Amino acid sequence: MGRHDVLPAAQHDDMARFDVIAHLNARVAQVLAPKVKAAYDSRARQGFRLRHGRDPLDRHDVAEAMQREPAYRIFSLVRRNNMEIRQHAGRQLVAREAASLCDRARALNEGAATLRLNPALETPRYVSAVDTHLMRGGYAAERMADDVTNPANYDAGMYATTGGAAGPWNDAAGRALVDWLKHEHPQFKPRRIVDLGCGLGHNTLPLRAAFPEAEIIAIDVAAPMLRYGHARARSLGVSDITFMQADATSAPVEENSCDLVFTTMVLHETSRQALPRFFSEAHRLLRAGGLTVHLEQPPYRGLDPFEQFMRDWDGRFNNEPFWSALHESDLPALLVKAGFGVHNVFESRCSALPPSQSVIKNEDFGRAPSWYVVGAWQAAKGIAAIG
Amino acid sequence: MDHSLPQIADPIQHAPASETGRRPEAPQFTDDPMLDRLYGVTLALVTELAVTRSRLDALERVLARRELVDRGEVDAFVPDNFEAVTRGRLQSEYLERVMRALE
């Protein structure tokens, strides 16, 4: 795991605990998940056919077929408990040195103009009301002055959840985005980049390395994430990214001023109301020739019903209330609705090579370092609306 | 037991509130809620036993490298007062972890 000055000082037992959780997650993916598929193929699908006179057509049908299956119940029970154990282990780890973590972040952030917090900002309900992926208090929890404990927990424990697949800096999505840009659009040289929903900035930093000349603005609603992310970046020698507390759907950044506006694994943690506004905000921010790109898990449409069902697990059991709705949304259509020309909208795939120390070798239904890419190019405004 | 997600306009309404002190809503995977809790304890114990085995293994390797201690010394170990307090704190942190699903 990559070290920096605001990483909690995990000792042997903390590391061993995260390590066994990562290995248990790998066993869930490699041993229990295939048994779920076997139960579906050998028994549950046939039972559904007998009851309904047809094959299961979508995730809801598969859910009906599978809900009594012991293999799925065991898979879910172990996976859910692993998530709870991981969150609890992280809470104990950061609680032990909470004051020191906040002090270290405060010292790194002291007087920096690149950390722009806005205490008056109202946290949107999709953040304030949800303990996303069982993280108690959610992204915006403020338990003490200058609190950074939840992001510290998030950062320290991420490799346990992903089995190390996100790499030592938990930045696989950012690296995948950079690789995709360099491979698909090698001439594209953004001068101003905005990360909407940057969290602790782990996926923002690869953009800094890839485009050293660009101005980068990382926006999030949650002050703890920004404090931690800003301190973490400085500790890693990056002091020229602006971390700004703002609502991504109404960012205090001038219109027609940006070349790249992106999100990584953010849209599924928003809401039905906010999602279209992320896209219209991207449209507002981009100048002609600019690009908006969003990395997410693949949409359910076109996926085998069983895979839809397995990928929907986080929506059911991991406190991701918008997960299912997002993956059923037609994101290209929403981009067109936000003002992008229909011929300028695209879908693609990108991935980051898992590091050799990753313990998860097969696809883990939403946890592998591989993403669906959806985005759009900004034409000259006015022309875009014609499509 | 119905695992299907409610088909509602606002899914957040059905998500547990944060900062209320309430633990995240616990789904039920078995037919008996007590059994779910027992699994919770069991899986926490699996994790904690692995941590302990790893620590013992690390300790034995460190000691072996330095040729410092034989097994009899560990068997005869009696903590002093400060050590006893520290070990007590470690025990209560441990119990918090393994008893979490029952608490």
Contacts between the chains, C-beta under 8 A, distances in Angstrom:
chain1	res1	chain2	res2	distance
A	12	B	54	7.5
A	12	B	55	5.9
A	12	B	58	6.1
A	13	B	51	5.2
A	13	B	55	6.1
A	16	B	50	6.9
A	16	B	51	4.3
A	16	B	54	4.1
A	16	B	55	6.5
A	17	B	47	6.1
A	17	B	48	7.8
A	17	B	51	5.1
A	19	B	54	7.5
A	20	B	46	7.7
A	20	B	47	5.2
A	20	B	50	3.9
A	20	B	51	6.5
A	20	B	54	7.6
A	21	B	47	6.4
A	24	B	43	7.9
A	24	B	46	7.3
A	24	B	47	7.3
A	60	B	4	6.1
A	63	B	3	5.8
A	63	B	4	5.0
A	64	B	4	7.2
A	67	B	1	6.3
A	67	B	2	6.7
A	67	B	3	4.9
A	67	B	4	7.6
A	68	B	1	7.5
A	73	B	29	4.6
A	73	B	30	6.7
A	74	B	29	7.7
A	76	B	3	7.9
A	76	B	27	7.5
A	76	B	29	5.4
A	77	B	29	4.0
A	77	B	30	7.3
A	77	B	36	7.1
A	77	B	39	5.5
A	78	B	43	6.5
A	80	B	27	6.5
A	80	B	29	7.4
A	81	B	39	6.7
A	81	B	40	5.7
A	81	B	43	4.3
A	81	B	44	7.5
A	81	B	101	7.8
A	82	B	43	7.3
A	84	B	24	7.8
A	84	B	40	7.4
A	84	B	100	7.5
A	84	B	101	7.9
A	85	B	43	6.7
A	85	B	44	5.8
A	85	B	47	5.5
A	85	B	97	7.7
A	88	B	97	6.5
A	88	B	100	6.0
A	89	B	47	8.0
A	89	B	97	7.4
A	92	B	93	6.4
A	92	B	96	7.6
A	92	B	97	7.3
A	125	B	12	6.2
A	126	B	12	5.8
A	128	B	18	6.9
A	128	B	19	8.0
A	129	B	12	5.5
A	129	B	15	6.5
A	129	B	17	5.7
A	129	B	18	6.4
A	130	B	12	6.2
A	130	B	15	4.7
A	130	B	16	7.7
A	130	B	18	6.2
A	131	B	15	7.7
A	131	B	16	6.1
A	131	B	18	4.6
A	131	B	24	5.1
A	134	B	24	5.1
A	136	B	18	7.0
A	136	B	23	7.8
A	136	B	24	7.2
A	137	B	18	5.4
A	137	B	19	5.5
A	138	B	18	4.5
A	138	B	19	7.6
A	141	B	18	6.9
A	141	B	19	6.2
A	271	B	10	7.8
A	271	B	12	6.4
A	272	B	9	7.2
A	272	B	10	7.3
A	312	B	5	7.4
A	315	B	5	5.9
A	316	B	3	5.8
A	316	B	5	5.9
A	316	B	27	7.4
A	317	B	27	5.5
A	319	B	15	6.1
A	319	B	16	6.9
A	319	B	24	5.6
A	321	B	11	4.0
A	321	B	12	5.1
A	321	B	14	6.5
A	321	B	15	4.0
A	322	B	11	5.9
A	322	B	12	7.4
A	324	B	5	5.3
A	324	B	11	7.5
A	325	B	11	6.2
